[in-house]
Amino acid sequence: MNVAIIGAGPSGLACALELERHGIAPVIFEQRHRPGDLFDHCAAVLELFTRPNDPLADLKKNYSIELRPINGIRTIVMKSPQKEVNVKGKLGYFFMRGGDPNSVETQLYNKLKTRVSTNTKVHYTDLHRDYDYVVVASGGRETSRTEGIWSTVFSSNMIGGTVIGRFDLTRLLMWMDTRYSKNAYAYLAPMEKKRAFLGLVVPESTVEEARERWKNFWMLESHPYEQVNEIIVEHKAGFVYPHQVGNLLFVGISGGFQEPFLGFGLISALKSGVLAGRAIATGRRYEDLLVQLKEDMKHSLILREMFNSVDNKALDNIMMTLKIPGIKPLIYNTNIDFIRIGTSAAAHIKKVLTNLRKG
Ligand SMILES: Cc1cc2nc3c(=O)[nH]c(=O)nc-3n(C[C@H](O)[C@H](O)[C@H](O)COP(=O)(O)OP(=O)(O)OC[C@H]3O[C@@H](n4cnc5c(N)ncnc54)[C@H](O)[C@@H]3O)c2cc1C
């Protein structure tokens, strides 16, 4: 069977690994000179979103993907304009991204037998007649949009860079303040004791606005760090349906698998890549394999909708609620799938209120 994969990011590489496990050697095209993001940064994976499973154990058991994180997350510090909450526990993992020897991409690539055709930018229309299947893993929405299966649900610019300072390797810092992050957030994820990634997500913004808010963020939070480089990337989360059109299968961001609440997408990129490979190799319907993943995206969308209307007072109140004895452990330190229960309840309340208003 001939399979082409467009893109050697996490979703494309995970798909290639699954195909190899079934004895299929795909052809992988990557426009850059190597697999992996252009700049090194640190990605956070929160256990809160993968309950009741540990994300690493789940990847290993159900997707045959073994990854080494750079560290476990043991503390999350969440700051709103007037409040601060510290959560402690086994909260998730930090993963290196980019060309680093420990990055997710390097780890996946080292497990692959197939080599990637680098410096090769391809268009799906050049491939789909020559291959039995083409997996679109390009990390963007262009192909999905051209095929008429994409609608944008969250649009933002992510601005950030590497900062030098002193960092606790197990601590994730998050800021929420509408003065700079509107209804999104900023975060700091450590790569090493003296090097971290600091990023700010600015929804519905131009590049100029994102830069202006980045300045405000530094001014209002008086960061003691030194910034050594800057990145600014468009961050779009979309709803995609169906996920297969003819012999094209859409994975990762191109398949709508970047969750709209925080813009996280590493785990869902890996899972969708594996599931696409599995569907191709076994003849099962890709859409049927995606049920759980689509459900996770739906819950994240509900959370996003809830946060779209919050102001700074509401953010402070949310932090106060987290300080009530028993609430923090209930959300973070149990095996209860709080996101699913919480968002289902929220969606239900929203529906009732809408019906009441209509009535
Ligand atoms: C700064 C930043 C911080 C982030 N932080 C987090 C985080 O903390 N936690 C988290 O879970 N997620 C995070 N994300 C999101 C996460 O990185 C993405 O969801 C994930 O990388 C998506 O994987 P993907 O394979 O779909 O796409 P990508 O990683 O974008 O890979 C796509 C690949 O396809 C290649 N390509 C594109 N077009 C072509 C073409 N025409 N021909 C050949 N090759 C092509 C690209 O060069 C790229 O290598 C972050 C993203 C950014 C930008």
PDBQT file of the ligand as one rigid body, heavy atoms in Angstrom, charges set to zero:
ROOT
HETATM    1  C1  LIG A 401       4.624  28.345  20.701  1.00  0.00    +0.000 C 
HETATM    2  C2  LIG A 401       3.699  27.178  20.853  1.00  0.00    +0.000 A 
HETATM    3  C3  LIG A 401       3.487  26.620  22.104  1.00  0.00    +0.000 A 
HETATM    4  C4  LIG A 401       2.641  25.524  22.263  1.00  0.00    +0.000 A 
HETATM    5  N1  LIG A 401       2.474  24.999  23.497  1.00  0.00    +0.000 NA
HETATM    6  C5  LIG A 401       1.724  23.883  23.648  1.00  0.00    +0.000 A 
HETATM    7  C6  LIG A 401       1.613  23.264  24.926  1.00  0.00    +0.000 A 
HETATM    8  O1  LIG A 401       2.148  23.771  25.933  1.00  0.00    +0.000 OA
HETATM    9  N2  LIG A 401       0.895  22.102  25.025  1.00  0.00    +0.000 N 
HETATM   10  C7  LIG A 401       0.287  21.526  23.934  1.00  0.00    +0.000 A 
HETATM   11  O2  LIG A 401      -0.341  20.452  24.073  1.00  0.00    +0.000 OA
HETATM   12  N3  LIG A 401       0.338  22.138  22.719  1.00  0.00    +0.000 NA
HETATM   13  C8  LIG A 401       1.045  23.279  22.554  1.00  0.00    +0.000 A 
HETATM   14  N4  LIG A 401       1.120  23.875  21.320  1.00  0.00    +0.000 N 
HETATM   15  C9  LIG A 401       0.342  23.286  20.209  1.00  0.00    +0.000 C 
HETATM   16  C10 LIG A 401       1.082  22.112  19.593  1.00  0.00    +0.000 C 
HETATM   17  O3  LIG A 401       2.396  22.491  19.284  1.00  0.00    +0.000 OA
HETATM   18  C11 LIG A 401       0.377  21.680  18.293  1.00  0.00    +0.000 C 
HETATM   19  O4  LIG A 401      -0.959  21.382  18.581  1.00  0.00    +0.000 OA
HETATM   20  C12 LIG A 401       1.061  20.460  17.660  1.00  0.00    +0.000 C 
HETATM   21  O5  LIG A 401       2.382  20.764  17.300  1.00  0.00    +0.000 OA
HETATM   22  C13 LIG A 401       0.299  20.067  16.410  1.00  0.00    +0.000 C 
HETATM   23  O6  LIG A 401       0.975  19.030  15.735  1.00  0.00    +0.000 OA
HETATM   24  P1  LIG A 401       0.740  18.823  14.161  1.00  0.00    +0.000 P 
HETATM   25  O7  LIG A 401       1.504  17.627  13.792  1.00  0.00    +0.000 OA
HETATM   26  O8  LIG A 401      -0.701  18.885  13.845  1.00  0.00    +0.000 OA
HETATM   27  O9  LIG A 401       1.362  20.136  13.461  1.00  0.00    +0.000 OA
HETATM   28  P2  LIG A 401       2.850  20.791  13.482  1.00  0.00    +0.000 P 
HETATM   29  O10 LIG A 401       3.531  20.527  14.768  1.00  0.00    +0.000 OA
HETATM   30  O11 LIG A 401       2.604  22.188  13.089  1.00  0.00    +0.000 OA
HETATM   31  O12 LIG A 401       3.607  20.015  12.318  1.00  0.00    +0.000 OA
HETATM   32  C14 LIG A 401       3.253  20.202  10.966  1.00  0.00    +0.000 C 
HETATM   33  C15 LIG A 401       4.491  19.957  10.090  1.00  0.00    +0.000 C 
HETATM   34  O13 LIG A 401       4.095  19.958   8.707  1.00  0.00    +0.000 OA
HETATM   35  C16 LIG A 401       5.055  20.671   7.945  1.00  0.00    +0.000 C 
HETATM   36  N5  LIG A 401       4.384  21.155   6.715  1.00  0.00    +0.000 N 
HETATM   37  C17 LIG A 401       3.406  22.080   6.628  1.00  0.00    +0.000 A 
HETATM   38  N6  LIG A 401       3.001  22.241   5.353  1.00  0.00    +0.000 NA
HETATM   39  C18 LIG A 401       3.752  21.388   4.608  1.00  0.00    +0.000 A 
HETATM   40  C19 LIG A 401       3.795  21.090   3.211  1.00  0.00    +0.000 A 
HETATM   41  N7  LIG A 401       2.989  21.690   2.345  1.00  0.00    +0.000 N 
HETATM   42  N8  LIG A 401       4.699  20.173   2.779  1.00  0.00    +0.000 NA
HETATM   43  C20 LIG A 401       5.542  19.544   3.636  1.00  0.00    +0.000 A 
HETATM   44  N9  LIG A 401       5.540  19.803   4.989  1.00  0.00    +0.000 NA
HETATM   45  C21 LIG A 401       4.643  20.700   5.461  1.00  0.00    +0.000 A 
HETATM   46  C22 LIG A 401       5.485  21.782   8.887  1.00  0.00    +0.000 C 
HETATM   47  O14 LIG A 401       6.735  22.332   8.505  1.00  0.00    +0.000 OA
HETATM   48  C23 LIG A 401       5.533  21.057  10.236  1.00  0.00    +0.000 C 
HETATM   49  O15 LIG A 401       6.791  20.470  10.474  1.00  0.00    +0.000 OA
HETATM   50  C24 LIG A 401       1.950  24.986  21.134  1.00  0.00    +0.000 A 
HETATM   51  C25 LIG A 401       2.146  25.555  19.861  1.00  0.00    +0.000 A 
HETATM   52  C26 LIG A 401       3.013  26.634  19.718  1.00  0.00    +0.000 A 
HETATM   53  C27 LIG A 401       3.201  27.221  18.342  1.00  0.00    +0.000 C 
ENDROOT
TORSDOF 0
